[in-house]
Amino acid sequence: MSLQNPIFIPGPTNMPEVLRRACDLPTIDHRSAAFPTLLAAARSGVQSVLKSTSAQVFIFPATGTGGWETALANTLRPGDAVLAVRNGMFSHKWIKMCRDFGLEVVMTEVPWGEGFPVDWAQEQLEADKDHKIKAVLVTHNETATGVRSDVAAVRSAIDAAGHPALFFVDGVSSIGSMEFKFDDWDVDVAVTGSQKGFMLPAGLGITAFSDKAMRATDQAGLPRGYFNIQDMAASYAAGGYPYTPAYGLLNGLKEACDMLLDEGLDAVFTRHSRIANGVRAAVQAWGLEICAAHPDLYSETVTAIRTPARFDAGRVVAHAEAAYGVSFGAGLGDVAGKVFRIGHLGSLTDVMTLSGIATAEMTLVDLGLDITLGAGVAAAQNVYRQGKTTTFLEAAE
Ligand SMILES: *Cc1c(COP(=O)(O)O)cnc(C)c1O
């Protein structure tokens, strides 16, 4: 890859220079008066991005995977049941972690490209009269397939079943890029990382806990050491960490939140939605299929694109990198070799996206697909220029 090109993998994402610099701090004494101010700003910034007024934010030197573990280890007991759906590589891995912890997983598999089956979940919860299910796990945006599940609808299903389970949402590839309403959706634990919507280097596992989830931490019984949020909460109360914090990344996180909030969350979500529409218009112009099974499921942060039968999608990723120095995402798990992915989240403009679409298009043509050069780019241009209707002559009047 070339470091001068934008990157089109769905994380880590492109880093704005201002955030790169924000991570580059001289050594800070994390027991000095400077640190608590920084920590408080980073935590309250995350809370605002989550549209929450009450979530308790815990930030670990880790990644999103550490956030999964934080959610489980702090709230559940050995043998507890959790409800989950396998619809892509990330939901698959979170389920595996549940099993590694000795949890019983009440699960269903849906074809990769489908979303969370809300009716199935409601039936399971209604049938669970003894309340053995202690938590419902949802992957808001399945990054492997570019599928967005309806978190609000899952919340409604839990409520309709009158079930007391906790509600855990993996928002690693949605938070900061797609609408996420921690309070309105009554989420109990939200999980993300620094290297996707927050546009930072990898290195932070970011979690947010509701009051209900905080209460569950008193009865939790899974092994927990490093990810114990009770230890973290005690140190936070004193303005610090139980160990050496990643203060450069925390400063980056504070700046990233400011950047998102200054742009305006709704403007950020609209930008992602417009960019995604342009990518999907290009895919349609190429005559290729989107992995997400129907438009309600389309992700605003990543598009997985099916290549024709017997055409190894991995060749697209390999050729784009070798010939043009541009990285796209490969297919994972069940869709390996069948899809390639265009990541379109984080620090990205319409104009940057056009370069990715143009590169994917050159690659597909190079590999012999029957696509007219410029077709996808033109389709995206038509999306991106909409609303800007002032013509040259009108402007000159
Ligand atoms: C990237 C990702 C993860 C894993 O996060 P890491 O930071 O790589 O540990 C989990 N879930 C989803 C949906 C992701 O996109």
The ligand as an SDF file (V2000), in Angstrom:
LIG
                    3D

 15 15  0  0  0  0  0  0  0  0999 V2000
  -13.3280   -4.2380   14.3820 C   0  0  0  0  0  0  0  0  0  0  0  0
  -14.4740   -4.8740   15.0700 C   0  0  0  0  0  0  0  0  0  0  0  0
  -14.3270   -5.6070   16.2590 C   0  0  0  0  0  0  0  0  0  0  0  0
  -13.0010   -5.9500   16.8200 C   0  0  0  0  0  0  0  0  0  0  0  0
  -12.3540   -4.8500   17.2750 O   0  0  0  0  0  0  0  0  0  0  0  0
  -10.7610   -4.8700   17.5130 P   0  0  0  0  0  0  0  0  0  0  0  0
  -10.5620   -3.4500   17.8740 O   0  0  0  0  0  0  0  0  0  0  0  0
  -10.1100   -5.2950   16.2470 O   0  0  0  0  0  0  0  0  0  0  0  0
  -10.5170   -5.7880   18.6450 O   0  0  0  0  0  0  0  0  0  0  0  0
  -15.4540   -6.0730   16.8840 C   0  0  0  0  0  0  0  0  0  0  0  0
  -16.6710   -5.8750   16.3640 N   0  0  0  0  0  0  0  0  0  0  0  0
  -16.8580   -5.2050   15.2270 C   0  0  0  0  0  0  0  0  0  0  0  0
  -18.2440   -5.0190   14.7070 C   0  0  0  0  0  0  0  0  0  0  0  0
  -15.7640   -4.6820   14.5450 C   0  0  0  0  0  0  0  0  0  0  0  0
  -15.9520   -4.0170   13.3990 O   0  0  0  0  0  0  0  0  0  0  0  0
  1  2  1  0
  2  3  1  0
  2 14  2  0
  3  4  1  0
  3 10  2  0
  4  5  1  0
  5  6  1  0
  6  7  2  0
  6  8  1  0
  6  9  1  0
 10 11  1  0
 11 12  2  0
 12 13  1  0
 12 14  1  0
 14 15  1  0
M  END
$$$$
